[in-house]
Amino acid sequence: MSPGKQASPRRDAGPVAGSIRLQRMRRRVRLSRLAVCVALATGPLALALSVTSGAHADTDTDAAPRTPAPLRTNAAATDGASGCAQLFVGAWLRSSAGDADSAQARLARRLGPAVDLPDRVVDAQPGLQAVLAVRSAQVSAAQSLVTVAAQDADGRVRYYAVPVAADEGGARCVVTAAPAAVAGPGRATAGPSSYAVTVPTGSEVASSVGEFLTAYLTGAGRIDRYLAPDVSLSAVEPAAYQAVSVTGLEARETTPIAGTAAADGTTVHVLAQVEARDAAARWPLAYALTLRARSGRWEVAAFEAGSATQSGGGRS
């Protein structure tokens, strides 16, 4: 072979070596990502090991230093973790190590394979009435801590903090450790109400509110006669109560309820305290409404309690 032909591979050796290093780096990144996905189903220890191995795999003398990405809250994963924790706590509290083949025990083990079942006293009944996730905090990219409230049949409420790992879409999750019994949330201090003006009992605003809520809750009369033209709302069916009375009514504004006729298009926001009666009891309820004046009467322009807000575009 001629000297000229022997020299060509030596000149290309540098680019070829660089390409090989780049391919190795890409392969290591793919492997580290796969390890993280597997770790989600095997618990926090494996997750920690995968993160550590991924960090070493990405290290290369030719690699440029990288800035860690900020942690972002994944709403889908957080919602998935809450549902997973709620379902797990319900099954876990109803299960027993002495009956490991029950449906509740199998469900608890499937959601939390590393978590031991309760060792329940023989013939002891769980007495669980309701379970609800009340708080979720994302503590890492794949880990959330969910607080779950569990109410017994006797009314006692217990709270558990449950660590859950969920994937990015929230479709897959696993409880990574046993629940921790914790104190319940404290009581918050409510700010002053924006409804500070008392509406007189005999005012047009009070009459309109009372008639509308009576039709809405008892089915007495047509509800559409009390609605603004651009509002669509159905009454409660079947009728929930036999009688309704407004026990208190406050507004945000002062001018429209001063006793003078309001101009068309004038709006007033009110909060109605209601006493609804059926065959079993008297029930205290509250409704936030927006009324709009039209042709000398007040019509319901927005219904903001008990359903999504339904309002029009301001047509008078």
N, C-alpha and C positions, 0 to 999 in steps of 0.2 A: 504494500500500500504506500502511496506517495506521501511525503511529509505534509503536503497541503491538506490532504484528506484527513490526516491524523490530528491536525490542529483544530478542525471545526468542532468536534465534540467538547473540547476544553473551553472554547469560547461560550458554548451554550450551557455549560454546567451550572453557572450561577442562577439563571432564570429557571432551570428545571428544578433545582433544589428549593428555590423559593416557592414554586408551585406545589411541591410535595408538602412543605410545611403548612401552606395555606389549607390544603385538603385535609391534613391531619387535624388542624384546628377546627375546621367545620365539622368533621366527624365527631370530635370530642364534645362540641356544643350540642350536637344532636343527641348524643348518648346521655349527657347531663340532663337535658330536658326530659328524656324518657324516664330517667331515674326519679325526677320530681313527680311525674304523673303516677308512677308505681307507688311512691311514698305516700301519696294521698290516701291510698287504700290500706296501708300497713302501719300507720300510726306516727306519732311525733318523732320517735327515735330515728326511724328510717328517713323521715323528712329532713332531720338535721344532718344525717349522714350524706344524703343526696346533695344537699346544699354545699356541704364541705367538699365532697368529691368534685362537684361542679366548679367550685372556685379553684381547685388545684388543676382541673382539666383545662380551664381557660388560661392558665398561666403559661406564657411563652416568652422567651427572651426577646423575640421580635414584635410582640404584641404591644400596642399602645395602651397606656393607662386609661381606665374608663371611670366615669363618675357614676356612682350608684343612682338608679332611677328613684324618684320619690314614690312613696306608697300611695296608691290610689284606692279609694273606696269603691268596691264593686257591688252595686246595688243588687244585681241578680244573684251573686254568690251569697250576699248577706241575707236576702230573702230565703234562698234555698237552705242556708244554715239554720235559720229560725224555724222553718218547717221541719227540718230534720231533727233538731233538738226537741221540739214540742212532741213529735211523734215518738222519739226515743224515750223521753221521760215518762210518757203515758204508758208505754209498753214495759219499761223497766220497773215502774212502781207497781204494776199489776202482775209482774212475774215473780217466780221463786226458783231458787236453785234446786229445791226438792221436786220441782215439776218442770224440768228443763225442756221437755218436749211439747209444752203448751204453745199455743199460737203466739201469745204475748212474749214468752221467753225466746222463741225463735226470731220474732221481729226485733227484740232488743239486741240479740246477738248479731243479727245481720247488720243493724245500724251501728252497733258498737262492739265489734268482735273482740276487742281487748278489755272490755269492761265486765267485771264479775256481776252475776245476778244477786239480788238480795237473798239472804238466808232467812226466809220467813218462818215464823212459828207455825207448827202444824195446825191446820184448820183456821188460821187467822185470815180474815178477809181484808183485801186492800182498802175497800171503802172509798175509792177515788171517784170523785164526781166530775171534775173538769180540769183540763190542762191548757195553759196558754202561754206562749212566748211573749214577754213584756219588754224585752230590751235585747239589742244585738250590737256588739262592738267588734269591728274588724281589727284584730291585733297584728296581723301580718298579711302578706299577699294572698295566702291560702287558708288562714286560720281566723275563726271568729269565736267570740265568747258570748254565748246566748244565755240570758236569764229567763228561766221558765217558772211560772207560778202554777202550783198544783193545789187544788181545793178538795178537801175531804168531804164526805157526806155530812159530817157534823159542822161544816162551815169553816174549819181551820184551814188556813192557807200557808203553804210552805214554798220557799223559793230555792231554786237550784241554778248554779252557774255551770253551763255545759260547754266544753271546748269542742268545736266542730271544724273539720277541714272540708272545704267545698271547692269544686273546680270553678273556672272562670264564668261559666254560664249558669252555675247553680244547679245543674242537673244531677251531679254526683256529689255525695257527701259521706262522711264517716265521723262518728263520735270517737275522739282520740283518747279520752280518759274518762274515768268515773265522774259523775256529777259531784259538785261541791255544794253542800247546804249553806246558804248565805242569808243575810238579813234582807228584808224586803225594801223596796224603794221608799225614800222619805217623802213627806208631803210637801209639795211646792206651795209657794205663796202666790196667790192670784193677784194680778194687778187690778186697779180700779176699773169698774165697768164703764164702757163708753155710752151705755144707756143710763143717763143721769136725770132725765126730765120725766116727771110723772105725768101720765096722760089721764085727764079727767074721765071718770067712769061714763058719764053721759055724752061724751064727745062723739063726733062722727067717726073719728079714727077708731075709738073703742068699739063702737057698734059694728063697724065693718069687720074688725078682727074677730069679734065674738061670733058673728054670723058665719064667716068663712070657716073658722075652726069647727063650729058645730056641724056644718055640712061636710067638712073633710073627714071628721072622726066618727060621726054617727050616721051619715048617709041621709040626713034630713035636708031635703032641698037639693037643687042642682048646684054643683060646685063652680061650673063655668060662669055663672052670673056674677061671681065675685072676682074673676080673674081679668087682668088686662088683656086686650086683644092679641098681643104677641106672646102670651104665656099659655103653655099646655101642661096640665096637671090632672091626675086622676085621684079620686077619693080613695080612702082606705077601704078595701074590700076583702072579706066581709066587714061590715061596720064593726069597729073595735069597741065602741062604748055606747052606752045608752043616753048619756047626757054629758054636756061640757059647759063649764063656766070659766070665764076669765077672772082670776083672782088678783092679778096685778099686771100693769102695762106701763112700760117705760120707753122713752124715745131718745134718739140722739139729738134731734133738732127741736127748736122751740117755736119758731114762727108758724109752721103749718098746723099746730094744735092750739093756737091761741084763741080760737073761737071764730075767726073770720074765714070766709070761703077762700079756699086755696085756688090759685090759678092752675089751669090745665098744665100738666107736665111736672108739677111740684111733687117731690118725693120725700118720704119720711121713713126712717128705719126704726122699727119697734121690736121690743122683746116682750113676749106675752107669757105670763105665768098662768098655767091652766090647771084646773082640777077636772079630771075625767072620771066618770063613774060607770062601773059595770055591775054585774050581779055579785062579784066577789069582793070588790074594794073600791076605794077612791084613790086615784093615781095622780101624783103631781107631775106635770109635764111642762116643757118650755119650748117655745117656737120663736125663731127670729124671722121677721118678715120685712119686706120692703113694699110700701104702698105708694101708689102714684095717683094723683088727682086727674080726673077726666069727667067733664060734663057735670060738675057739681058733686061727684061722689069719689070715694076712695076705692081703688082696685088693687088687688095683690099683683105686684110686678115681679117679685122674686120670693121664692120659698126656700129658706136657707137652713132648715132644721128637719132632720128625719130623712133627707134625701139629698142628692146633689143639687147645687144651686141651679134654679131654673129662672132665667130672666130674659127679658126682651132687649131690644136694641134702643130703647128710649123713645119709642113711638108713642105719641099722646092721642 
